[in-house]
Protein backbone atom coordinates (compact mmCIF):
# COMPACT_ATOMS: atom_id res chain seq x y z
CA UNK A 1 0.00 0.00 0.00
CA UNK A 2 1.36 3.39 -0.98
CA UNK A 3 1.60 5.76 1.97
CA UNK A 4 0.77 9.41 1.12
CA UNK A 5 3.46 11.99 1.76
CA UNK A 6 3.04 14.35 4.69
CA UNK A 7 3.62 17.87 3.39
CA UNK A 8 3.55 19.28 6.93
CA UNK A 9 6.68 17.32 7.80
CA UNK A 10 8.43 18.57 4.66
CA UNK A 11 7.52 22.17 5.42
CA UNK A 12 8.56 21.84 9.07
CA UNK A 13 11.96 20.43 8.12
CA UNK A 14 12.42 23.11 5.46
CA UNK A 15 11.56 25.88 7.93
CA UNK A 16 14.12 24.40 10.31
CA UNK A 17 16.81 24.54 7.63
CA UNK A 18 15.97 28.16 6.80
CA UNK A 19 16.12 29.01 10.50
CA UNK A 20 19.51 27.29 10.75
CA UNK A 21 20.78 29.29 7.76
CA UNK A 22 19.68 32.50 9.48
CA UNK A 23 21.47 31.35 12.63
CA UNK A 24 24.67 30.79 10.66
CA UNK A 25 24.45 34.36 9.39
CA UNK A 26 24.34 35.62 12.97
CA UNK A 27 27.13 33.31 14.18
CA UNK A 28 29.46 34.51 11.41
CA UNK A 29 28.56 38.16 11.99
CA UNK A 30 31.73 40.19 12.30
CA UNK A 31 34.29 37.40 12.63
CA UNK A 32 36.87 39.29 10.56
CA UNK A 33 39.43 40.70 12.95
CA UNK A 34 41.55 42.75 10.58
CA UNK A 35 39.18 45.73 10.38
CA UNK A 36 38.69 48.62 12.77
CA UNK A 37 35.63 48.26 14.98
CA UNK A 38 33.74 51.02 13.09
CA UNK A 39 34.33 49.49 9.65
CA UNK A 40 33.61 46.05 11.02
CA UNK A 41 30.21 47.09 12.36
CA UNK A 42 29.14 48.76 9.10
CA UNK A 43 30.35 45.98 6.84
CA UNK A 44 28.91 43.26 9.05
CA UNK A 45 25.54 44.97 9.39
CA UNK A 46 25.09 45.60 5.65
CA UNK A 47 26.25 42.12 4.60
CA UNK A 48 24.05 40.51 7.26
CA UNK A 49 21.02 42.62 6.30
CA UNK A 50 21.29 41.87 2.58
CA UNK A 51 21.96 38.17 3.15
CA UNK A 52 19.09 37.89 5.64
CA UNK A 53 16.51 39.47 3.33
CA UNK A 54 17.71 37.37 0.40
CA UNK A 55 17.29 34.32 2.62
CA UNK A 56 13.81 35.54 3.62
CA UNK A 57 12.94 35.92 -0.07
CA UNK A 58 13.91 32.30 -0.72
CA UNK A 59 11.81 31.21 2.26
CA UNK A 60 8.84 33.19 0.92
CA UNK A 61 9.19 31.60 -2.55
CA UNK A 62 9.36 28.21 -0.87
CA UNK A 63 6.29 29.06 1.23
CA UNK A 64 4.36 30.07 -1.89
CA UNK A 65 5.12 26.78 -3.62
CA UNK A 66 3.41 24.82 -0.85
CA UNK A 67 0.47 27.22 -0.86
CA UNK A 68 -0.07 26.81 -4.60
CA UNK A 69 -0.05 23.03 -4.63
CA UNK A 70 -0.58 20.19 -2.19
CA UNK A 71 1.01 17.61 -4.48
CA UNK A 72 4.07 15.86 -3.10
CA UNK A 73 6.17 12.94 -4.29
CA UNK A 74 9.73 11.66 -4.02
CA UNK A 75 10.92 13.85 -6.91
CA UNK A 76 9.74 17.04 -5.24
CA UNK A 77 11.20 15.89 -1.91
CA UNK A 78 14.57 15.30 -3.60
CA UNK A 79 14.50 18.68 -5.36
CA UNK A 80 13.52 20.34 -2.09
CA UNK A 81 16.50 18.71 -0.38
CA UNK A 82 18.87 20.03 -3.06
CA UNK A 83 17.28 23.47 -2.76
CA UNK A 84 17.79 23.57 1.01
CA UNK A 85 21.38 22.35 0.68
CA UNK A 86 22.23 25.10 -1.80
CA UNK A 87 20.47 27.78 0.29
CA UNK A 88 22.64 26.87 3.28
CA UNK A 89 25.78 27.27 1.18
CA UNK A 90 24.57 30.21 -0.91
CA UNK A 91 24.47 32.88 1.80
CA UNK A 92 28.24 32.80 2.30
CA UNK A 93 29.41 33.80 -1.21
CA UNK A 94 26.68 36.43 -1.09
CA UNK A 95 28.11 37.82 2.17
CA UNK A 96 31.60 37.75 0.67
CA UNK A 97 30.41 39.72 -2.35
CA UNK A 98 28.79 42.37 -0.14
CA UNK A 99 31.91 42.52 2.04
CA UNK A 100 34.00 43.14 -1.08
CA UNK A 101 32.18 46.47 -1.55
CA UNK A 102 33.83 47.67 1.67
CA UNK A 103 37.28 46.23 1.02
CA UNK A 104 40.01 48.85 1.26
CA UNK A 105 42.51 46.68 -0.61
CA UNK A 106 40.15 45.81 -3.44
CA UNK A 107 39.91 42.46 -5.20
CA UNK A 108 41.69 41.09 -8.23
CA UNK A 109 39.73 40.49 -11.43
CA UNK A 110 40.19 36.76 -11.05
CA UNK A 111 38.93 36.74 -7.47
CA UNK A 112 35.91 38.89 -8.30
CA UNK A 113 35.14 36.80 -11.38
CA UNK A 114 35.33 33.64 -9.28
CA UNK A 115 32.96 35.16 -6.73
CA UNK A 116 30.47 36.09 -9.46
CA UNK A 117 30.70 32.55 -10.81
CA UNK A 118 30.10 31.04 -7.38
CA UNK A 119 27.18 33.39 -6.77
CA UNK A 120 25.75 32.56 -10.20
CA UNK A 121 26.00 28.81 -9.64
CA UNK A 122 24.12 29.07 -6.34
CA UNK A 123 21.50 31.38 -7.83
CA UNK A 124 21.00 29.11 -10.84
CA UNK A 125 20.71 25.91 -8.80
CA UNK A 126 18.19 27.42 -6.40
CA UNK A 127 15.85 28.62 -9.14
CA UNK A 128 16.38 25.45 -11.16
CA UNK A 129 15.01 23.54 -8.17
CA UNK A 130 12.04 25.90 -7.91
CA UNK A 131 11.34 25.60 -11.64
CA UNK A 132 11.54 21.79 -11.62
CA UNK A 133 9.39 21.53 -8.49
CA UNK A 134 6.68 23.62 -10.13
CA UNK A 135 6.99 21.66 -13.37
CA UNK A 136 6.66 18.35 -11.54
CA UNK A 137 3.57 19.60 -9.69
CA UNK A 138 2.18 20.91 -13.00
CA UNK A 139 2.59 17.52 -14.69
CA UNK A 140 0.73 15.81 -11.85
CA UNK A 141 -1.99 18.41 -11.34
CA UNK A 142 -5.52 17.35 -12.30
CA UNK A 143 -7.09 20.80 -12.00
CA UNK A 144 -6.83 22.87 -15.16
CA UNK A 145 -6.70 26.29 -13.48
CA UNK A 146 -4.16 25.16 -10.88
CA UNK A 147 -2.16 23.40 -13.59
CA UNK A 148 -1.81 26.58 -15.63
CA UNK A 149 -0.65 28.53 -12.58
CA UNK A 150 1.98 25.91 -11.83
CA UNK A 151 3.10 25.88 -15.46
CA UNK A 152 3.42 29.67 -15.40
CA UNK A 153 5.73 29.59 -12.37
CA UNK A 154 7.78 26.73 -13.81
CA UNK A 155 8.50 28.91 -16.85
CA UNK A 156 8.87 32.05 -14.71
CA UNK A 157 11.68 30.57 -12.63
CA UNK A 158 13.26 29.04 -15.72
CA UNK A 159 13.97 32.64 -16.76
CA UNK A 160 15.92 33.08 -13.53
CA UNK A 161 17.96 30.00 -14.44
CA UNK A 162 18.67 31.39 -17.91
CA UNK A 163 19.78 34.73 -16.46
CA UNK A 164 22.04 33.00 -13.95
CA UNK A 165 23.68 30.94 -16.70
CA UNK A 166 24.34 34.07 -18.77
CA UNK A 167 25.91 35.76 -15.74
CA UNK A 168 28.14 32.74 -15.08
CA UNK A 169 29.32 32.74 -18.71
CA UNK A 170 30.08 36.48 -18.63
CA UNK A 171 31.99 36.05 -15.35
CA UNK A 172 33.92 33.05 -16.72
CA UNK A 173 34.95 35.06 -19.79
CA UNK A 174 35.81 37.99 -17.46
CA UNK A 175 33.77 40.43 -19.53
CA UNK A 176 33.03 43.70 -17.75
CA UNK A 177 34.27 42.42 -14.38
CA UNK A 178 35.63 45.85 -13.44
CA UNK A 179 32.17 47.41 -13.36
CA UNK A 180 30.25 44.32 -12.25
CA UNK A 181 28.59 43.32 -15.53
CA UNK A 182 27.82 39.75 -14.34
CA UNK A 183 25.86 41.27 -11.46
CA UNK A 184 24.20 43.97 -13.56
CA UNK A 185 22.86 41.27 -15.88
CA UNK A 186 20.43 40.18 -13.16
CA UNK A 187 18.51 43.38 -13.86
CA UNK A 188 17.38 41.64 -17.06
CA UNK A 189 14.99 39.66 -14.90
CA UNK A 190 12.62 42.64 -14.82
CA UNK A 191 11.98 42.89 -18.58
CA UNK A 192 12.28 39.09 -19.06
CA UNK A 193 9.59 38.35 -16.48
CA UNK A 194 7.34 41.20 -17.62
CA UNK A 195 7.45 40.01 -21.23
CA UNK A 196 6.88 36.40 -20.19
CA UNK A 197 3.86 37.35 -18.06
CA UNK A 198 2.36 39.40 -20.89
CA UNK A 199 2.78 36.63 -23.46
CA UNK A 200 1.60 33.89 -21.12
CA UNK A 201 -1.54 35.69 -19.96
CA UNK A 202 -2.29 36.69 -23.54
CA UNK A 203 -2.15 33.04 -24.60
CA UNK A 204 -4.09 31.72 -21.60
CA UNK A 205 -6.74 34.39 -21.21
CA UNK A 206 -8.84 32.25 -18.88
CA UNK A 207 -6.05 31.93 -16.29
C-alpha positions as CSV (number, residue, x, y, z in Angstrom):
1,X,0.0,0.0,0.0
2,X,1.4,3.4,-1.0
3,X,1.6,5.8,2.0
4,X,0.8,9.4,1.1
5,X,3.5,12.0,1.8
6,X,3.0,14.4,4.7
7,X,3.6,17.9,3.4
8,X,3.6,19.3,6.9
9,X,6.7,17.3,7.8
10,X,8.4,18.6,4.7
11,X,7.5,22.2,5.4
12,X,8.6,21.8,9.1
13,X,12.0,20.4,8.1
14,X,12.4,23.1,5.5
15,X,11.6,25.9,7.9
16,X,14.1,24.4,10.3
17,X,16.8,24.5,7.6
18,X,16.0,28.2,6.8
19,X,16.1,29.0,10.5
20,X,19.5,27.3,10.7
21,X,20.8,29.3,7.8
22,X,19.7,32.5,9.5
23,X,21.5,31.4,12.6
24,X,24.7,30.8,10.7
25,X,24.5,34.4,9.4
26,X,24.3,35.6,13.0
27,X,27.1,33.3,14.2
28,X,29.5,34.5,11.4
29,X,28.6,38.2,12.0
30,X,31.7,40.2,12.3
31,X,34.3,37.4,12.6
32,X,36.9,39.3,10.6
33,X,39.4,40.7,13.0
34,X,41.5,42.8,10.6
35,X,39.2,45.7,10.4
36,X,38.7,48.6,12.8
37,X,35.6,48.3,15.0
38,X,33.7,51.0,13.1
39,X,34.3,49.5,9.7
40,X,33.6,46.0,11.0
41,X,30.2,47.1,12.4
42,X,29.1,48.8,9.1
43,X,30.3,46.0,6.8
44,X,28.9,43.3,9.0
45,X,25.5,45.0,9.4
46,X,25.1,45.6,5.7
47,X,26.2,42.1,4.6
48,X,24.0,40.5,7.3
49,X,21.0,42.6,6.3
50,X,21.3,41.9,2.6
51,X,22.0,38.2,3.1
52,X,19.1,37.9,5.6
53,X,16.5,39.5,3.3
54,X,17.7,37.4,0.4
55,X,17.3,34.3,2.6
56,X,13.8,35.5,3.6
57,X,12.9,35.9,-0.1
58,X,13.9,32.3,-0.7
59,X,11.8,31.2,2.3
60,X,8.8,33.2,0.9
61,X,9.2,31.6,-2.5
62,X,9.4,28.2,-0.9
63,X,6.3,29.1,1.2
64,X,4.4,30.1,-1.9
65,X,5.1,26.8,-3.6
66,X,3.4,24.8,-0.9
67,X,0.5,27.2,-0.9
68,X,-0.1,26.8,-4.6
69,X,0.0,23.0,-4.6
70,X,-0.6,20.2,-2.2
71,X,1.0,17.6,-4.5
72,X,4.1,15.9,-3.1
73,X,6.2,12.9,-4.3
74,X,9.7,11.7,-4.0
75,X,10.9,13.8,-6.9
76,X,9.7,17.0,-5.2
77,X,11.2,15.9,-1.9
78,X,14.6,15.3,-3.6
79,X,14.5,18.7,-5.4
80,X,13.5,20.3,-2.1
81,X,16.5,18.7,-0.4
82,X,18.9,20.0,-3.1
83,X,17.3,23.5,-2.8
84,X,17.8,23.6,1.0
85,X,21.4,22.4,0.7
86,X,22.2,25.1,-1.8
87,X,20.5,27.8,0.3
88,X,22.6,26.9,3.3
89,X,25.8,27.3,1.2
90,X,24.6,30.2,-0.9
91,X,24.5,32.9,1.8
92,X,28.2,32.8,2.3
93,X,29.4,33.8,-1.2
94,X,26.7,36.4,-1.1
95,X,28.1,37.8,2.2
96,X,31.6,37.7,0.7
97,X,30.4,39.7,-2.3
98,X,28.8,42.4,-0.1
99,X,31.9,42.5,2.0
100,X,34.0,43.1,-1.1
101,X,32.2,46.5,-1.5
102,X,33.8,47.7,1.7
103,X,37.3,46.2,1.0
104,X,40.0,48.8,1.3
105,X,42.5,46.7,-0.6
106,X,40.1,45.8,-3.4
107,X,39.9,42.5,-5.2
108,X,41.7,41.1,-8.2
109,X,39.7,40.5,-11.4
110,X,40.2,36.8,-11.1
111,X,38.9,36.7,-7.5
112,X,35.9,38.9,-8.3
113,X,35.1,36.8,-11.4
114,X,35.3,33.6,-9.3
115,X,33.0,35.2,-6.7
116,X,30.5,36.1,-9.5
117,X,30.7,32.6,-10.8
118,X,30.1,31.0,-7.4
119,X,27.2,33.4,-6.8
120,X,25.8,32.6,-10.2
121,X,26.0,28.8,-9.6
122,X,24.1,29.1,-6.3
123,X,21.5,31.4,-7.8
124,X,21.0,29.1,-10.8
125,X,20.7,25.9,-8.8
126,X,18.2,27.4,-6.4
127,X,15.9,28.6,-9.1
128,X,16.4,25.4,-11.2
129,X,15.0,23.5,-8.2
130,X,12.0,25.9,-7.9
131,X,11.3,25.6,-11.6
132,X,11.5,21.8,-11.6
133,X,9.4,21.5,-8.5
134,X,6.7,23.6,-10.1
135,X,7.0,21.7,-13.4
136,X,6.7,18.4,-11.5
137,X,3.6,19.6,-9.7
138,X,2.2,20.9,-13.0
139,X,2.6,17.5,-14.7
140,X,0.7,15.8,-11.9
141,X,-2.0,18.4,-11.3
142,X,-5.5,17.3,-12.3
143,X,-7.1,20.8,-12.0
144,X,-6.8,22.9,-15.2
145,X,-6.7,26.3,-13.5
146,X,-4.2,25.2,-10.9
147,X,-2.2,23.4,-13.6
148,X,-1.8,26.6,-15.6
149,X,-0.7,28.5,-12.6
150,X,2.0,25.9,-11.8
151,X,3.1,25.9,-15.5
152,X,3.4,29.7,-15.4
153,X,5.7,29.6,-12.4
154,X,7.8,26.7,-13.8
155,X,8.5,28.9,-16.8
156,X,8.9,32.0,-14.7
157,X,11.7,30.6,-12.6
158,X,13.3,29.0,-15.7
159,X,14.0,32.6,-16.8
160,X,15.9,33.1,-13.5
161,X,18.0,30.0,-14.4
162,X,18.7,31.4,-17.9
163,X,19.8,34.7,-16.5
164,X,22.0,33.0,-13.9
165,X,23.7,30.9,-16.7
166,X,24.3,34.1,-18.8
167,X,25.9,35.8,-15.7
168,X,28.1,32.7,-15.1
169,X,29.3,32.7,-18.7
170,X,30.1,36.5,-18.6
171,X,32.0,36.0,-15.4
172,X,33.9,33.1,-16.7
173,X,34.9,35.1,-19.8
174,X,35.8,38.0,-17.5
175,X,33.8,40.4,-19.5
176,X,33.0,43.7,-17.7
177,X,34.3,42.4,-14.4
178,X,35.6,45.8,-13.4
179,X,32.2,47.4,-13.4
180,X,30.3,44.3,-12.3
181,X,28.6,43.3,-15.5
182,X,27.8,39.7,-14.3
183,X,25.9,41.3,-11.5
184,X,24.2,44.0,-13.6
185,X,22.9,41.3,-15.9
186,X,20.4,40.2,-13.2
187,X,18.5,43.4,-13.9
188,X,17.4,41.6,-17.1
189,X,15.0,39.7,-14.9
190,X,12.6,42.6,-14.8
191,X,12.0,42.9,-18.6
192,X,12.3,39.1,-19.1
193,X,9.6,38.3,-16.5
194,X,7.3,41.2,-17.6
195,X,7.5,40.0,-21.2
196,X,6.9,36.4,-20.2
197,X,3.9,37.3,-18.1
198,X,2.4,39.4,-20.9
199,X,2.8,36.6,-23.5
200,X,1.6,33.9,-21.1
201,X,-1.5,35.7,-20.0
202,X,-2.3,36.7,-23.5
203,X,-2.2,33.0,-24.6
204,X,-4.1,31.7,-21.6
205,X,-6.7,34.4,-21.2
206,X,-8.8,32.3,-18.9
207,X,-6.0,31.9,-16.3
